Amino acid sequence: MVSGKKQLEDIQHMEEVLKENDMLKPFKHFLKVPCEICHEPIEAWDDYNTKLVIQGTGFGHTSCWESQSGQMRQLTKAIQNMREDTK
């Protein structure tokens, strides 16, 4: 049998998880977004591909961004941004 203290800890942990889940609900739209390079759904997000989305580079798998095609897309986007900044 589980002690009352353990049950209370479990309830408190569950409340924290539910709060975190509520905060993350707006991000569910990013689940299964297609990669702009390979067109497969993005199911795993890491710091690198998240940073590129925030910077406005686009949606893609980290492995796709690290490919030659992905590097060219990043370079093209950076040049476009520089041109817009100088206007």
C-alpha positions in Angstrom: 0.0 0.0 0.0 1.2 3.5 -0.8 1.7 5.9 2.1 -0.3 9.1 2.5 2.9 11.2 2.0 3.7 9.4 -1.3 0.1 9.9 -2.5 0.4 13.7 -1.7 3.7 13.9 -3.6 2.2 12.1 -6.6 -0.8 14.5 -6.6 1.5 17.6 -6.4 3.6 16.2 -9.2 0.5 15.5 -11.3 -0.7 19.1 -10.7 2.7 20.4 -12.0 2.5 18.2 -15.1 -1.0 19.4 -15.9 0.0 23.1 -15.5 3.0 22.5 -17.9 0.7 20.6 -20.3 -1.7 23.6 -20.4 1.2 26.0 -21.1 2.4 23.8 -24.0 -1.1 23.5 -25.7 -0.5 26.3 -28.2 2.6 24.5 -29.5 0.6 21.4 -30.5 0.3 23.1 -33.9 3.9 22.4 -34.5 3.5 18.6 -34.2 3.8 16.9 -37.5 4.5 20.1 -39.5 6.1 19.1 -42.8 9.8 19.7 -43.3 10.4 22.3 -46.1 13.2 20.3 -47.4 12.2 16.6 -47.4 8.4 17.2 -46.8 8.2 14.6 -44.1 6.5 15.5 -40.8 8.7 16.9 -38.1 8.1 14.8 -35.0 11.2 15.7 -33.1 12.1 19.3 -32.2 15.5 20.3 -30.9 17.2 23.6 -30.1 18.6 24.0 -33.6 15.5 23.5 -35.7 13.4 25.5 -33.1 15.8 28.4 -33.4 15.6 28.4 -37.2 11.8 28.6 -37.0 11.9 31.5 -34.5 14.4 33.3 -36.8 12.1 32.9 -39.7 14.3 30.6 -41.7 11.6 27.9 -41.9 10.5 24.5 -40.7 12.9 21.5 -41.1 14.6 18.6 -39.5 18.0 19.4 -38.1 19.5 16.7 -40.4 17.8 18.4 -43.4 19.1 21.8 -42.4 22.6 20.3 -42.2 22.3 18.9 -45.7 23.7 20.8 -48.7 20.1 21.7 -49.7 19.3 22.9 -46.2 22.6 25.0 -46.0 21.7 26.6 -49.4 18.2 27.5 -48.1 19.7 29.1 -45.0 22.2 31.0 -47.0 19.5 32.2 -49.4 17.3 33.3 -46.5 20.1 35.1 -44.8 20.9 37.0 -48.0 17.2 37.9 -48.4 17.1 39.2 -44.8 20.3 41.3 -45.4 18.8 42.9 -48.5 15.5 43.7 -46.7 17.5 45.3 -43.9 19.4 47.6 -46.3 16.3 48.9 -48.0 
